[in-house]
């Protein structure tokens, strides 16, 4: 598939700069399948759009305050953005200014008593750093770090919790699983009351997930691995749901990758380089809640694999109707386009 087939015109004014309040007031464009116009709803109405016996799967990763302002020995300033810790204690990071931070340099965070040893380049603009602090790193980051908002968001976030899901657990990710930002405790309680089960997975979100594809062919893009975990209880819930005729509804592309990685790799946890592109046959997920994504990204390739080329019509409808795009934007509820193994995989019954 050519990467330019995942391109579309995204006006700057369509990019949401602040989260909506309340969270579940976000709009929800409901895909009703080929030949039918989508329906305009809100996330608060999600309990009306799923059925008793369905399973809603959430990525419960928590975002690290991973963007750390630094002071260099020369007196200049910069930034270290923590991406992922390696097994040897070094972290993969993005640095600014990258060319002025050389192996052997030592830099201090502007707050929090945190220091970094600068290591070598590891490709794709990344470096290694080793953090040092008198307190546990997570505690240091609470004072030294900031939420790693995407570069297309220019507004300052006044409440850091708005870039966390209400069900977030272990701090590990460099970006939020943004579809989950719309859900509230009240909404989750209502889903439970209506007989919709919920289960959690973890996929540690890295920035590569959101980066534009740089190759002419989508399949030639080298996707970085990410850590995932699908607990035994979650997988048992998936199998039970499917056996009972229910649907697995993934909240976010990261939940999709975690579930499909578990299915294709046969391992409950590990590192996955699963790159879902058109032609992939989904093994687990029947429906998906997802935000609107940047052009030419692996996320949009996954959406086309899931819903088919009609994503263009859905995106065109959303843009024409004033939907808000990207991390703090609105969402879609998508039905899987491939021939289903069961007769009941449509989103709206």
C-alpha positions in Angstrom: 0.0 0.0 0.0 1.3 3.5 -0.9 1.7 5.8 2.1 0.1 8.6 0.2 -3.1 6.6 0.3 -3.2 7.4 4.0 -3.0 11.1 3.4 -5.8 13.7 3.9 -6.1 17.4 4.4 -6.2 18.2 8.2 -6.9 21.9 8.8 -5.1 23.3 11.8 -8.3 24.6 13.2 -9.7 21.1 13.4 -7.0 20.0 15.9 -8.4 20.1 19.5 -6.1 22.2 21.8 -7.9 21.5 25.1 -9.8 18.6 26.4 -13.6 18.9 26.5 -15.5 18.9 29.8 -16.9 16.6 30.9 -14.8 13.9 29.3 -17.8 11.9 27.9 -19.3 15.0 26.3 -16.9 14.3 23.4 -18.7 13.6 20.1 -18.9 10.1 18.8 -19.2 9.3 15.1 -20.9 5.9 14.9 -20.0 3.8 11.8 -23.0 1.9 10.6 -21.4 0.1 7.8 -21.2 0.4 4.0 -24.0 2.2 2.3 -25.4 3.7 5.5 -24.7 7.2 6.8 -22.9 7.4 10.1 -24.7 8.4 13.2 -23.8 11.5 15.3 -23.8 10.7 19.1 -21.7 11.4 22.2 -19.4 9.2 24.2 -21.8 9.5 27.1 -24.3 7.5 24.9 -21.8 4.5 24.5 -23.9 2.3 26.8 -26.7 2.5 24.2 -24.4 1.5 21.4 -23.0 -1.7 22.9 -25.0 -4.7 24.1 -25.2 -6.8 27.3 -22.6 -9.6 26.9 -20.1 -7.4 25.1 -16.6 -6.9 26.5 -15.0 -3.4 26.6 -11.2 -3.7 26.7 -9.2 -0.7 28.1 -5.5 0.1 28.0 -4.7 1.0 31.6 -1.2 2.3 31.1 -0.4 5.6 32.8 1.6 8.5 31.3 4.9 9.4 32.8 5.6 13.1 33.4 8.4 12.4 31.0 9.3 15.8 29.5 12.1 17.1 31.7 13.5 20.6 31.2 17.3 20.6 31.7 20.2 23.0 32.2 23.5 22.3 30.4 27.0 22.9 31.8 27.4 25.8 29.3 24.4 27.5 30.9 22.1 26.7 28.0 18.8 25.0 28.4 17.2 22.0 26.8 14.9 19.0 27.3 15.0 15.3 27.8 11.9 13.3 26.9 12.0 9.9 28.4 10.6 7.2 26.1 11.3 3.8 27.6 13.6 2.2 30.2 16.0 -0.6 29.0 16.8 -3.6 31.1 20.2 -2.2 31.9 18.9 1.0 33.5 19.5 3.2 30.6 16.6 5.1 29.0 15.8 5.7 25.4 15.0 9.4 25.0 14.6 12.3 22.7 16.9 15.3 23.6 16.9 18.9 22.7 19.3 20.3 21.5 20.4 16.8 20.3 23.6 17.9 18.6 24.9 19.7 21.7 24.4 16.8 24.0 27.2 14.4 23.6 28.2 11.0 25.2 29.8 11.7 28.5 28.0 14.9 29.2 26.0 15.3 32.4 23.0 17.6 32.6 20.7 18.6 35.5 16.9 18.9 35.5 15.8 22.4 36.3 13.9 21.0 39.3 13.5 17.9 41.3 17.2 17.0 42.0 17.4 14.8 38.8 20.5 14.4 36.7 21.2 12.6 33.5 24.3 11.0 32.1 24.2 11.3 28.3 25.0 8.2 26.3 25.3 7.3 22.7 22.9 7.8 19.8 20.7 4.7 19.1 19.1 5.9 15.8 15.9 7.6 14.7 16.9 10.7 16.6 17.1 8.8 19.9 19.8 8.8 22.6 20.5 6.8 25.7 20.6 8.5 29.1 21.0 7.2 32.6 19.0 9.1 35.3 20.3 9.7 38.8 18.4 10.9 41.8 18.4 10.6 45.6 14.8 9.5 45.5 13.0 6.9 43.2 12.8 8.1 39.7 9.0 8.4 39.6 9.1 10.6 42.7 11.8 12.8 41.0 9.7 13.1 37.9 6.7 14.3 39.8 8.8 17.4 40.6 11.1 17.6 37.6 8.8 16.4 34.7 5.9 17.6 32.7 3.2 15.9 30.7 4.6 15.0 27.3 1.8 16.6 25.2 2.1 16.1 21.4 3.8 19.0 19.6 0.6 19.9 17.8 -1.0 21.0 21.1 0.1 24.6 21.8 -2.1 25.3 24.9 -0.7 24.6 28.3 -2.5 21.9 30.3 -3.7 23.2 33.6 -4.7 19.8 35.0 -2.2 17.0 34.3 -4.8 14.4 35.1 -6.7 15.3 31.9 -3.9 13.6 30.0 -4.5 10.4 32.0 -7.4 8.0 31.8 -9.6 7.6 34.9 -8.5 4.0 35.0 -4.8 4.4 34.5 -2.5 2.2 36.6 1.2 1.7 36.2 3.2 4.8 35.0 5.1 3.7 31.9 4.0 5.5 28.7 5.3 8.5 26.8 1.9 9.3 25.4 -1.7 8.7 26.5 -4.0 6.0 25.0 -6.2 8.9 23.9 -9.5 7.1 23.1 -9.7 6.1 26.8 -9.5 9.8 27.8 -13.2 10.1 27.1 -14.4 7.6 29.6 -15.6 8.5 33.1 -16.3 6.5 36.2 -20.0 7.2 35.8 -19.9 5.9 32.2 -18.0 2.7 33.2 -20.5 2.1 36.0 -23.4 2.5 33.6 -21.8 0.0 31.2 -21.5 -2.5 34.1 -25.1 -1.9 35.1 -26.2 -2.7 31.5 -24.3 -6.0 31.5 -21.2 -4.9 29.5 -18.1 -6.3 31.1 -14.8 -4.4 31.2 -11.2 -5.8 31.2 -7.7 -4.2 31.1 -4.6 -4.7 29.0 -1.4 -2.8 29.0 0.4 -1.5 26.0 3.2 1.0 26.8 2.7 3.8 24.3 5.8 5.2 22.6 6.0 8.2 20.4 6.8 6.1 17.3 3.2 5.1 17.3 2.2 8.6 16.3 5.0 9.5 14.0 4.2 9.9 10.3 5.3 7.1 8.0 8.5 8.0 6.2 8.5 5.3 3.5 6.8 5.3 0.1 5.2 1.9 0.9 3.4 1.5 4.2 4.7 -2.0 4.7 8.4 -0.8 4.5 8.0 1.3 7.6 10.0 -0.2 10.5 7.8 0.0 13.6 9.4 0.1 17.0 8.5 -2.6 19.5 6.3 -1.8 22.5 5.8 -3.7 25.7 2.3 -5.3 26.1 0.6 -7.4 28.7 -2.7 -9.2 28.5 -3.5 -10.6 31.9 -4.9 -14.2 32.1 -8.2 -12.9 33.5 -8.6 -10.5 30.5 -7.9 -13.3 28.0 -10.3 -15.6 29.7 -13.0 -12.8 29.5 -12.2 -12.5 25.8 -12.7 -16.2 25.2 -15.8 -16.3 27.3 -17.3 -13.3 25.5 -16.7 -14.8 22.1 -18.0 -18.3 23.1 -21.2 -16.6 24.4 -21.8 -14.6 21.2 -20.7 -11.3 22.6 -18.4 -8.8 21.0 -14.9 -7.6 21.9 -14.9 -3.8 21.8 -11.4 -2.3 22.1 -11.0 1.2 23.4 -8.2 2.6 21.3 -5.7 1.3 18.7 -3.3 0.4 21.6 -5.8 -2.0 23.1 -6.3 -3.5 19.6 -2.5 -4.0 19.2 -2.3 -5.6 22.7 -5.1 -8.0 22.0 -4.1 -8.9 18.5 -0.5 -9.3 19.7 -1.6 -11.8 22.3 -3.5 -13.7 19.6 -0.8 -13.7 16.9 2.2 -14.3 19.2 0.5 -16.7 21.6 2.2 -15.0 24.5 0.4 -13.1 27.3 3.2 -10.4 27.5 6.4 -9.3 25.9 7.4 -6.9 23.2 5.4 -6.6 20.0 6.3 -5.2 16.6 2.9 -6.1 15.2 2.2 -3.7 12.4 -1.4 -3.9 11.4 -1.9 -2.8 7.8 -4.6 -3.4 5.2 -4.9 -7.1 4.6 -4.5 -8.1 8.2 -7.2 -10.4 9.4 -8.3 -9.6 12.9 -8.4 -12.5 15.3 -10.0 -10.8 18.4 -11.5 -7.4 18.0 -15.0 -6.9 16.7 -15.5 -3.1 17.2 -13.3 -0.2 18.2 -13.5 3.2 19.8 -10.8 5.4 18.4 -9.9 9.1 18.0 -9.2 10.8 14.7 -5.6 10.3 13.7 -2.8 12.2 11.9 -2.4 11.6 8.2 0.3 9.1 7.0 0.6 7.3 10.4 0.6 3.7 11.5 -2.6 4.4 13.4 -4.4 5.3 10.3 -3.1 2.2 8.6 -4.6 0.2 11.4 -7.9 2.0 11.0 -8.0 1.2 7.2 -7.2 -2.4 8.0 -10.1 -2.5 10.4 -12.8 -0.5 8.6 -11.6 -0.5 5.0 -11.3 2.5 2.6 -14.6 4.0 3.9 -12.5 5.7 6.7 -12.1 8.5 4.1 -15.9 9.1 4.0 -16.1 9.0 7.8 -13.2 11.5 8.2 -14.7 13.7 5.5 -18.1 13.7 7.4 -16.3 14.5 10.7 -14.4 17.4 9.2 -17.4 18.8 7.5 -19.5 18.6 10.7 -16.9 20.3 12.9 -15.6 17.3 14.9 -12.4 17.9 16.9 -9.3 15.8 15.8 -6.3 14.1 17.5 -5.5 13.6 21.2 -8.0 15.9 22.8 -10.5 15.5 20.0 -13.7 13.5 19.4 -14.0 9.8 18.7 -15.5 7.2 16.3 -17.1 3.8 17.0 -16.1 1.5 14.2 -17.4 -1.8 13.0 -15.0 -4.3 11.6 -15.2 -4.4 7.8 -13.8 -7.9 7.1 -16.3 -10.8 6.7 -17.1 -11.8 10.3 -16.8 -15.2 11.7 -20.1 -14.7 13.5 -23.2 -13.0 12.4 -23.4 -10.4 15.2 -20.2 -8.3 14.9 -21.9 -5.1 13.7 -21.7 -2.2 16.1 -25.3 -1.0 16.1 -28.0 -3.7 16.3 
